[in-house]
Amino acid sequence: MIGSLRGVLSSSSPNGEITIDVGGVGYRVQVGPALLSRSAVLGEQVFVYVYTHVREEAIVLFGFAEADERACFEVLLASHGVGPSLALAILSVHAPDSLRRVVFEEDLDALTLVPGVGRKTAAKLLIDLKAKLDPLESAARVGGLQPASGGVLAEVREALSGLGYSPDEARMVLRSLPKEGSVEELLRIALGQLARSK
């Protein structure tokens, strides 16, 4: 089983696949948007933590910038009804600390920000993840967290709700917001998008 790869980035595609050349062997690795945007320039050295997913018809490598991301990916895969694509999508919206916060606070709406996750799926996921993540560890980690993208998006969602927007409208616009930025900046962008959609 491959645990990590260090080599030269030989190709990168918009669909989230990179190729890492390690000693003349090219490994195709599926990565999330965050890692794809941080990837080195072609021809430069890269390092990724790897999860090896074995299926009947293929062996697929998934790459992560941090070991914690890989650990959360594995926890998600152990949850009912979660495959690699959905697990990667969840981690693309919620970094590990943000995901722990969501689970610890039972923030159903934050999970529905993930494309393809409705309220029923989110509710099942919360139950599953709460059973798999140590609540004491989660509480300790959440207590020491700095405000992260998940927390900022939650505040933007609350602000939109206070302004009279429906949960569906808020969910739609939150999915298209940048991952970085203050509550004020993201709220301004969200209100602009909502105004244009009317």
N, C-alpha and C positions, 0 to 999 in steps of 0.2 A: 504494500500500500504506500502511495506517495504522500508524504506529509508536508513537503515544501519544495519549492523550486527556486533556484537562483541561476540566472542566465541572461542572455541578450534578447531584448524584445525585437522579434523579427517581423511581426505583423500585428495589426490591430484593426478590427472591423466595427462598424457602428452597431451591429447586433449584439455586442458584448463579448466577443471572442477575441482573445489575444493568442499569439504563438510565441513561446519562449524557447529559444535555442539553448540547450544545455549540452555542451560537448559534442555538437554536431547532430543532436537529436532534437527535433522540434515538437514541443508539447502544446497541444491546443487546450486552452484553459478558458472556461466561461467565467466572466466576472461581472459584477454589478456596475451601474453607471458611475458611482463614486470612485471606484478604483480605476475605471476606464478613463475618467477625466484626470486622475492623478498619475496615470501611467507615464513612464519615461518616454522620451523621443525614440523613434525606431533606431535600433543600433546601440542603445544604451543598456546598462545593466539593470535588471529588475529582480525583486524578491517577492514571492507570494507564499502564503500559507495555503495548503491545498487540502480539499476534501475529495476523496476518490469515490465516485458514485458508480456502483456496478449494477448494470441491468442485463437482462438476457441477451439483448442485441448490441450493447455497447458499454464501454467504460468512459465515463465523462468526468473530467476534472473541473472543479470549481475553485476559483482563487480568491483570496482575501488579503487585505493589507495587514490585518491584525489577527492574532490567535483568538482573541475574544469574539471576533466576527465569525470565525469558523466554528467556535463552540456554540454560539447562538444558532447558527445555521443547522448544526447537528441536533440541537434541542427542537428546533422547528420541524425538522424532518421526522422526528419521533412523534410529532403531534398528528392526530387523526386527520386524514384528508389533505395533508400538506406535502406536496412534491417539491423537487428542487427549484422549479421555476417560481412557484409561489413563495418559497422560503427566501429566494434571492430578491423577489419583488418587495417582500416585507422589510428586508434589511436595507433595501435601496431607499425606502421611505423612513425607516426608523433604525438608526445606528444602535448597537447593543445597549448602551446606557439609556437611550430614549425608549427602547423596547422594554427594558426592565421597569422604567417609570410607568409606561403604559399598563403593564401587567400589575404592578404594585398598586396603582391608582384605579385599576379596573376601568380604564378609559376606552370605552367601546367605540366612540366616535373617532378617536385617533387611529384605531386599527382599520376603520372603514376608509381611511385616506389611501390605503393600498389598493391599486387597481385590481378589480376582481374579487375584493372582499366586501361582502354585504354584511348587514347587521347580524344575521343568523350565524354566518361563518365566523364573524368577529367574536360573538358570544361564546361559541364552542372553543375557539382558539384561546380566549382568556381563561376558560376553565382548565383546558389542557395545559397551558403554559404555567398557570399558577401551581399546578400539581408537579410540574417538572423543574421549575426554578425554586431554589431554596428561599422561602419568604424572608428569613433573617438576613441572608446575604443580599437579597433584593433591597430590603429596608435599609441596610447599611450603605449600599451603593447609592441608592436614591437619595439618602440623606446627605451624601457628600457630593452630589452632582452639581455641576454648573448648569445654568439654563442651556438646554440644547435645542436642536431644531424641533423636536417633538413638543417641548414645552412652549416654544414660541408659537408654533402652529396651533396649539391648544388655546393660547391666549387670543390669537387672531380669530379662531373659531368662535370663542365666547363673545368677542367684540362684535362680530357679524351677527350673531344671534341676538345680542342686545340692540342692534340696529334694525331688527325685524326680518332678517333674512332667514329662510327656512334651512333646516339641516341639510337638505339635498343641494340647495344653492351653495351653501358654505362648503360642503364636501367637494362639489364640482370645481370650485375655484381654488380650494386649498391644494388640490392635486397638481395644479399647474404653477404654483408659486415656487420661487427659487428656494434652495435648501438653506441659504445663508441670508442673514439680514435681521434687523430689529423688528419688534412688533409693529412699530409705527410705519416702517418702510413696507413691510409685507401687507399691512392693512391698506395702505394707500394703493398698492398694486392690485390687491383683491377688489377694492371698491371700483377702481378703474375698469377692471375686467367685467365686473357685474353690471356696471353702467352700460358698457358697450354691448353686452349680451341681451339687453332689454329692447 
